[in-house]
Amino acid sequence: MPHDLHRRRRAPMGKYFSKSNIRRLDSTTQENLAKFLERLENCRSSGEVIPLTNALRALTCDIITSYSFGTSSGFLSREDHNAPLWEAIYSSLKFGHWFMHIGWLGPLMEALPNKVSASMSPSLASLFRMEEIQEILESKSYQDPGNSEKTILHGLLNSDLPDSEKAASRLRQEARLLVLAGTDTTATTLASIIYRLLSNPSILDRLKDELVNALPDPNALPTGAQVEHLPYLTAIIQEGLRIQPSATRMTRVAPDEDLHFHTPTKDWVVPKGTPMTMSARLFQRHPDIFPDPTTFKPERWLENPRLDKYLITFSKGTRACLG
């Protein structure tokens, strides 16, 4: 995507992921987190075993859809947390290499009527249709001054983007990206962190001590402001992002100039316009930067805060992930 188009599309969305706007989500997050914890408590009492990653996907999807469209997906209320949807998404990813190498395949699939796409994969029907988009467009609720920035979609419709960028087909693309990126990346990271905490009782005990000291009421769900500056919790999140990055490969192109890389033994020149890719997973397990890289060790972030500049899970620069 050309830089100018990317910058134009990113601008009206970026403010929704600022710290101050994310704090507006506290009540939505707490409401959904309460449902999630209630389900876990019921499972503990009954002995039921559920796939934790799917439950976390339901949690994150309910939150991001509420923020994006003003309507929750309601997956936390479903007994199976809409497992068929997650299975269908992962099955579809197996065909990713086809879309990478056959340039016309993606536009062809996008051009199919929603009914046809939905019939090909019924579990993905809600993603193809994105009925929330049409409901907001038809109700014209975004034109109400009180709703102008109610959700991400309202903000896009009231932005200075040209009308072509506000067409239903274009908004569906953006909505799918918001839902998929806002759901699976967070859920996968949380599942990985929970697994490693349960596998390392000493780390879990230290985290519990920090939370007990920081949160006066153990029965009240905390706000973002209460937990965002807790050093050990922050280190655990950083270590989780390092050891199990949800986005593993990033592609970049320098369109206007050759890139020069120098090593002690050789100089490298990458001609302009050449696609380049790197793996966050491999980079963040490099032993020269992260000693003992396969060990889950939150303390490394407390001992060396400068490691943060090597955390590229969400990329860096103007193309970094909004979230």
Secondary structure, 3 states (H helix, E strand, C coil): CCHHHHHHHHHHHHHHHCHHHHHCCHHHHHHHHHHHHHHHHHHHHHCCCCCHHHHHHHHHHHHHHHHHHCCCCCHHHCCCCCHHHHHHHHHHHCCHHHHHHCCCHHHHHHHCCHHHHHHHCHHHHHHHHCHHHHHHHHHCHHHCHHHCCCCHHHHHHCCCCCHHHHCHHHHHHHHHHHHHHHHHHHHHHHHHHHHHHHHCHHHHHHHHHHHHHHCCCCCCCCCHHHHCCCHHHHHHHHHHHHHCCCCCEEEEECCCCCEEEECCCCEEEECCCCEEEEEHHHHCCCCCCCCCCCCCCCHHHHHCHHHHHHCCCCCCHHHCCCC
